[in-house]
């Protein structure tokens, strides 16, 4: 797909991301970004969270363009790959339904929802809900399925599990990404946070990870029981407390696989999936570079802990 391959030009790339990361101030980084594909809404003076969210919004816009070029099957693939944006919208909406003090500098609670367009799964229905119980009911009646509770934790976990299962089913080329990401989610929830997953989400996760892994009583047993599609991400992570190391590894593999998919010349969804992977990895690294710039800049290997994507 020529158009999918053309979107590689919308990536900042390693050199550009390095420039952002080495900036001594956030405003310096934003001035640099103002001449790049991420220039929209990244004017000096915004907070780190606002700048990172603007990068995410640019990624979403590129994915909407890409989906608009596709036949129905291709658009469905992009929608499954972009599900994180609807999850973010829903999490922000739920926080607004149950107000809590806003942390200084987050800028998150009052941020407008991402404009999903044709990439929405059930957002219009979810956005109309006025209580957590209504939100849960709307999720249960949609393709997301019942998250098993109306708390922020239950909704966040339930939607992420659902998204992983949907992605593995709808986009076979992304099954390994989906299973590994789900393994990381379950590992964190159960063995780091110490929070039992709602039964409905556990059953859904077992569709990708197997019931033996989902029911494991220890991290060691969990890792051993994982299928190959999910176990590769945790191969040398012997302790649950070290699961943070898997985040950057996951993105490295997604980027590498995406580059290979994009190179394939045959017709089919592979170039589209590859383009989404490269655009998403580039945006993730750009957000991490902005975090570094807000802390005074950095060079060389970037600390993994600053590379997380905001909601």
C-alpha positions as CSV (number, residue, x, y, z in Angstrom):
1,X,0.0,0.0,0.0
2,X,1.8,3.1,-1.3
3,X,-0.1,5.5,1.0
4,X,0.7,3.5,4.1
5,X,4.3,3.5,3.2
6,X,4.2,7.3,2.6
7,X,3.2,7.9,6.2
8,X,6.7,6.9,7.2
9,X,7.5,10.5,6.4
10,X,5.3,11.6,9.3
11,X,7.7,10.0,11.8
12,X,10.2,12.1,13.6
13,X,12.8,9.3,13.5
14,X,15.7,8.6,15.8
15,X,17.7,11.7,14.9
16,X,14.7,14.1,15.5
17,X,13.7,12.3,18.7
18,X,17.3,12.6,19.9
19,X,17.2,16.4,19.3
20,X,14.0,16.7,21.3
21,X,15.4,14.6,24.2
22,X,18.6,16.7,24.3
23,X,16.8,20.0,24.5
24,X,17.6,21.9,27.7
25,X,14.1,23.1,28.3
26,X,10.6,21.9,27.2
27,X,10.1,25.1,25.3
28,X,13.3,24.4,23.3
29,X,11.9,21.0,22.5
30,X,8.6,22.4,21.4
31,X,10.3,25.0,19.2
32,X,12.0,22.1,17.5
33,X,8.7,20.2,17.1
34,X,7.0,23.2,15.6
35,X,8.8,22.4,12.3
36,X,7.9,18.7,12.3
37,X,4.8,16.6,11.7
38,X,4.0,17.0,15.4
39,X,3.8,20.8,15.2
40,X,0.0,21.1,15.9
41,X,-0.7,22.5,19.4
42,X,2.9,22.2,20.7
43,X,3.6,25.9,21.0
44,X,5.9,27.0,23.8
45,X,4.2,27.6,27.1
46,X,2.2,24.4,27.3
47,X,2.7,21.9,30.1
48,X,4.6,18.6,29.5
49,X,1.3,16.7,29.8
50,X,-0.3,19.0,27.2
51,X,2.6,18.6,24.8
52,X,2.6,14.9,25.1
53,X,-1.2,14.8,24.5
54,X,-0.7,16.9,21.4
55,X,1.8,14.3,20.1
56,X,-0.8,11.6,20.8
57,X,-3.5,13.6,19.0
58,X,-1.2,14.0,15.9
59,X,-0.7,10.2,15.9
60,X,-4.5,9.7,16.0
61,X,-5.0,12.1,13.1
62,X,-2.5,10.1,11.0
63,X,-4.3,6.9,11.9
64,X,-7.7,8.4,10.9
65,X,-6.2,9.4,7.6
66,X,-4.8,5.9,7.1
67,X,-8.1,4.3,8.0
68,X,-9.9,6.6,5.5
69,X,-7.8,5.2,2.7
70,X,-8.7,1.6,3.5
71,X,-11.5,-0.8,2.5
72,X,-13.6,-1.9,5.4
73,X,-11.3,-4.7,6.5
74,X,-8.3,-2.3,6.6
75,X,-10.2,0.3,8.5
76,X,-11.2,-2.4,11.1
77,X,-7.6,-3.3,11.6
78,X,-6.6,0.3,12.2
79,X,-9.6,0.7,14.6
80,X,-8.4,-2.3,16.6
81,X,-4.9,-1.0,16.7
82,X,-6.1,2.5,17.8
83,X,-8.3,1.2,20.6
84,X,-6.1,2.9,23.3
85,X,-7.5,6.3,22.4
86,X,-11.0,5.2,23.2
87,X,-9.8,3.7,26.4
88,X,-8.1,7.0,27.3
89,X,-11.3,8.9,26.6
90,X,-13.3,6.5,28.8
91,X,-10.8,6.8,31.6
92,X,-10.9,10.6,31.6
93,X,-14.7,10.5,31.3
94,X,-15.0,8.2,34.3
95,X,-12.7,10.4,36.4
96,X,-15.0,13.4,35.5
97,X,-18.0,11.4,36.8
98,X,-16.2,10.8,40.1
99,X,-14.2,14.1,40.6
100,X,-11.0,14.0,42.5
101,X,-8.4,16.7,43.2
102,X,-6.4,17.3,40.0
103,X,-2.6,16.8,40.4
104,X,-0.6,20.0,39.6
105,X,0.7,20.0,36.1
106,X,-1.2,17.0,34.8
107,X,-3.7,18.9,32.7
108,X,-5.5,15.7,32.2
109,X,-8.9,15.9,33.7
110,X,-10.0,18.9,31.7
111,X,-8.4,17.9,28.4
112,X,-11.0,17.4,25.7
113,X,-11.6,13.9,24.5
114,X,-9.6,12.6,21.5
115,X,-11.6,13.1,18.3
116,X,-11.9,9.5,17.2
117,X,-14.1,9.8,14.0
118,X,-14.5,6.5,12.3
119,X,-12.0,4.9,14.7
120,X,-14.6,5.0,17.5
121,X,-15.9,1.7,18.8
122,X,-18.6,2.8,21.2
123,X,-17.4,6.2,22.3
124,X,-20.5,8.2,21.5
125,X,-22.6,5.9,23.7
126,X,-20.0,5.9,26.5
127,X,-19.7,9.7,26.4
128,X,-23.4,10.1,27.2
129,X,-23.3,8.2,30.4
130,X,-23.7,10.1,33.6
131,X,-22.7,7.6,36.4
132,X,-20.1,4.9,36.7
133,X,-22.9,2.2,36.7
134,X,-24.3,3.7,33.5
135,X,-20.8,3.6,32.0
136,X,-20.4,-0.1,32.9
137,X,-23.8,-0.9,31.4
138,X,-22.9,0.9,28.2
139,X,-19.6,-1.0,28.0
140,X,-21.4,-4.3,28.6
141,X,-23.8,-3.6,25.8
142,X,-21.0,-2.7,23.3
143,X,-18.1,-4.6,21.7
144,X,-16.0,-3.8,24.7
145,X,-18.0,-6.2,27.0
146,X,-18.6,-6.0,30.7
147,X,-15.5,-4.9,32.6
148,X,-16.7,-6.7,35.7
149,X,-17.1,-3.5,37.8
150,X,-17.5,0.2,37.6
151,X,-14.4,1.3,39.4
152,X,-11.6,3.0,37.6
153,X,-9.4,0.0,38.0
154,X,-12.0,-2.5,36.7
155,X,-12.9,-0.3,33.7
156,X,-9.2,0.3,32.8
157,X,-8.3,-3.4,33.1
158,X,-11.4,-4.7,31.4
159,X,-11.1,-2.4,28.4
160,X,-7.4,-3.2,27.9
161,X,-8.0,-7.0,28.2
162,X,-10.9,-6.6,25.7
163,X,-8.7,-4.6,23.3
164,X,-5.9,-7.2,23.4
165,X,-8.3,-10.0,22.6
166,X,-10.0,-8.1,19.8
167,X,-6.6,-7.1,18.3
168,X,-5.3,-10.7,18.3
169,X,-8.6,-11.8,16.6
170,X,-9.0,-9.0,14.1
171,X,-5.3,-8.5,13.2
172,X,-3.4,-11.8,13.0
173,X,-0.2,-10.0,12.3
174,X,-0.5,-8.2,15.6
175,X,-1.3,-11.3,17.7
176,X,2.1,-11.5,19.2
177,X,2.0,-7.9,20.2
178,X,-1.4,-8.3,21.8
179,X,-0.6,-11.4,23.8
180,X,2.7,-10.0,25.1
181,X,1.0,-6.7,26.1
182,X,-1.7,-8.6,27.8
183,X,0.8,-10.7,29.7
184,X,2.5,-7.5,30.9
185,X,-0.9,-6.1,32.0
186,X,-1.9,-9.2,33.9
187,X,1.6,-9.5,35.5
188,X,1.5,-5.9,36.7
189,X,-2.1,-6.1,38.0
190,X,-1.8,-9.4,39.9
191,X,1.9,-9.6,41.0
192,X,3.0,-5.9,41.3
193,X,-0.2,-4.0,42.3
194,X,-1.6,-7.1,44.0
195,X,-5.1,-6.5,42.6
196,X,-7.3,-9.4,41.7
197,X,-8.8,-9.1,38.2
198,X,-12.6,-9.2,37.9
199,X,-13.7,-12.7,36.9
200,X,-15.0,-11.7,33.5
201,X,-11.7,-10.0,32.6
202,X,-9.7,-13.0,33.8
203,X,-11.8,-15.3,31.6
204,X,-11.4,-13.0,28.7
205,X,-7.6,-12.8,29.2
206,X,-7.4,-16.6,29.4
207,X,-8.5,-16.7,25.7
208,X,-5.0,-15.4,24.8
209,X,-2.9,-16.4,27.7
210,X,-4.5,-19.7,28.8
211,X,-6.3,-20.4,32.1
212,X,-3.2,-21.9,33.7
213,X,-1.3,-18.6,33.4
214,X,-4.3,-16.4,34.4
215,X,-4.9,-18.6,37.5
216,X,-1.2,-18.8,38.5
217,X,-0.5,-18.1,42.2
218,X,3.0,-16.8,41.7
219,X,4.8,-14.7,39.1
220,X,7.2,-17.6,38.4
221,X,4.3,-19.9,37.7
222,X,2.6,-17.2,35.6
223,X,5.6,-16.7,33.4
224,X,6.2,-20.4,32.9
225,X,2.5,-21.0,31.9
226,X,2.4,-18.2,29.3
227,X,2.1,-19.3,25.7
228,X,5.0,-18.5,23.4
229,X,3.2,-15.5,22.0
230,X,3.2,-13.8,25.4
231,X,6.2,-15.3,27.1
232,X,8.9,-13.8,24.9
233,X,8.4,-10.4,26.5
234,X,9.1,-11.6,30.0
235,X,11.9,-14.1,29.2
236,X,14.7,-12.7,31.4
237,X,12.5,-10.8,33.8
238,X,12.7,-13.1,36.9
239,X,10.9,-10.8,39.3
240,X,7.6,-9.1,39.0
241,X,9.1,-5.9,40.4
242,X,11.3,-5.7,37.2
243,X,8.4,-5.8,34.8
244,X,8.9,-2.1,34.0
245,X,11.8,-3.2,31.8
246,X,9.4,-4.9,29.4
247,X,7.7,-1.7,28.2
248,X,10.6,-0.5,26.1
249,X,11.3,-4.0,24.8
250,X,7.7,-4.3,23.7
251,X,8.0,-1.1,21.7
252,X,11.3,-2.1,20.2
253,X,9.8,-5.3,18.9
254,X,6.6,-3.6,17.6
255,X,8.8,-1.1,15.7
256,X,11.0,-3.8,14.3
257,X,8.1,-6.0,13.2
258,X,6.3,-3.0,11.8
259,X,9.2,-2.1,9.6
260,X,9.3,-5.6,8.3
261,X,5.5,-5.6,7.6
262,X,5.8,-2.3,5.8
263,X,8.5,-3.7,3.5
264,X,6.3,-6.5,2.3
265,X,5.2,-5.8,-1.3
266,X,2.2,-8.2,-1.5
267,X,-1.3,-6.9,-1.2
268,X,-3.1,-7.2,2.1
269,X,-3.2,-5.5,5.5
270,X,0.5,-6.0,6.4
271,X,1.7,-2.6,5.1
272,X,-1.2,-0.9,7.0
273,X,-0.4,-2.7,10.2
274,X,3.3,-1.9,9.8
275,X,2.6,1.8,9.2
276,X,0.5,2.0,12.4
277,X,3.3,0.3,14.4
278,X,6.0,2.7,13.2
279,X,3.8,5.8,13.7
280,X,2.8,4.6,17.2
281,X,6.4,3.7,18.3
282,X,7.6,7.1,17.0
283,X,5.0,9.0,19.0
284,X,5.7,7.0,22.1
285,X,9.4,7.8,21.9
286,X,8.6,11.5,21.1
287,X,6.5,11.7,24.3
288,X,9.4,10.2,26.3
289,X,11.8,12.7,24.7
290,X,9.5,15.6,25.8
291,X,9.6,14.2,29.3
292,X,13.4,14.3,29.2
293,X,13.4,17.8,27.9
294,X,11.1,18.9,30.7
295,X,13.7,17.6,33.1
296,X,16.6,19.5,31.6
297,X,17.4,17.3,28.6
298,X,19.4,14.1,28.3
299,X,21.7,12.3,25.9
300,X,22.7,8.7,25.2
301,X,20.5,5.9,26.4
302,X,17.2,7.2,27.6
303,X,16.0,6.1,31.0
304,X,13.1,3.7,30.4
305,X,11.1,5.1,33.3
306,X,10.5,8.4,31.4
307,X,9.3,6.8,28.2
308,X,5.8,5.9,29.3
309,X,2.9,7.4,27.3
310,X,0.4,9.6,29.0
311,X,-3.3,8.8,28.9
